[in-house]
Amino acid sequence: MILLAVLVIPSFTACSDQNEENSILVGEWCYEEGEVEVYMAFSKNYKFDLYQKMGDEYIRYYYTGTYEFDGEILTGMYTGYVPFAHEYKVSRSGDKLTLASVSDPDHVVTYTKKSIPEEVKTHFVPVTKSAEVAPVPFL
């Protein structure tokens, strides 16, 4: 009985460490510049939602997927779609989250912690792998 308790404790610790690694990502974030508007939400269970509107389109596209984060590098996969365009080095300062491409030093985006408006969450076009007209995802 004592041996079983000893074996179970490390597994709880490992889960706790994983959730601490992604705690700087967890929450809702917004990036707005010119005609680009992106809202994304990272959950503690390594899933994400991304809403994007590009250009002067009135259409907002909605992507979902999973992500991995080792405390420094963010990678992800869109549900039924493709991997993120880049691996990102992540840094956070207060309510600012910066994602800097590991392979392209010119691709750096800073998000602000901001709740996703209800209108954004309810008015979108879901994107699937078979979608032919959806733009390339922002990440």
N, C-alpha and C positions, 0 to 999 in steps of 0.2 A: 504494500500500500504506500509506503514512504517513497519507494523508487518511482512509482507512477506520478506522485506529486512533483518530484524533482524533474521528471521528463516534461511535464506539462508547463511548468513555470518558464523555461526558456522560450517556448513557442509564443507565449503571451508577450514576452519582452521583444521578440522579433517583430511581431505585428505592431507593437507600440513604436518601435524605432522607425518602421516604414511610414507610419502616419506622421511622425515628427518630420521626416524628410520632406514630405509634400505639403506640410502645413503652410509654408510661405506661398504656395500656389492656391490653396483652397479658398474659394470665394468667387465673387463676381467682379469682372473687370471690363473696362471700356477703353477703346482707342478710337479717337475721332480726329481726322485731319482732312481738310478740304471736303471732297465728296465721298470719303471713305468713312464708314461707321462699322465698328466691330465690337460686339459684346461677346464675352466668353465666360463660362463658369466651369471651374475645376472642382470636382467633388473629392472627398477624402477617400473614396473607394476607387480612385484612378479612372474616373469617367469624365468626359467633358461635353459641353454644349457650346456651339459657336454659331452666332447669328451675324451675318455680314450683309452690308449694302455697299455696293461699289458704284462710283460714277453717279450720274443723275437718274439712275433707275429708281423706280418706286418699289421694286421687288427686294425683299429681304430673304436671303437664303439661310437655311438652317442645317447645320452639320452636327453629327454626334460622333463619339468614338471613345477610345481609351488612350491613356497616356502612361508613360513611365518616367519617373524622376528619381535620380539617385542622390539628390541633395545639391546637385550642381548642373547636370545636363538633363534637358527635357526632350523626349521623343514621343511620338504618338502615331496612332493609326485611326483614320476615319472609318466609321462603320460601313462595311461593304464598299469601301472606296480605296484610298491610297494612303501611304505613309505621309507624315508631315513633309513639307518641302525641304526642311532643314532640321538639324539637331540644334537646340538652343541652349546657350549658357544663360542661366537664370540668376538675376539679382533682384533684391527687393530693398526699398528704402521707404519706410512708412507706408503710405497708400499708393506708392509707385512700384510697378512690376516691370522689369526690363528683360526682354528676350533678345539675345544677340546671337545671330547665326554663328555656329562654329566654323563653317566653311566659307562664309561670305561676310567679311568685316563691315561692309556697307549696309547689311540688312540688320538693323537694330530698331526695335519697336518698344516704346514704353506705354504701358497701360496704366490707367488710374482705377483704383478700387471704387466701384460704383454699382449699385443694384441695377439689375436688368429691368427696365420698365415693363409693366404688364402688357402694354401694347406690342412690344417687341416679341414677348413670349407667346403671343396669341395670333400674330399676323406675320406669317412667314411661308416660304415654299420649302418643304423638306427635300433634301438632296439624297439621291441614292446612286449607286454605281451606274445604273442604266440612264441616269439623267443626261440628256444631250445638250441642254442649253445652260446649265449652271456654270458659273464662273469658277475658276480655280480657287480652292479654299485659301484663306488668308495666311494660315500658318504653314 
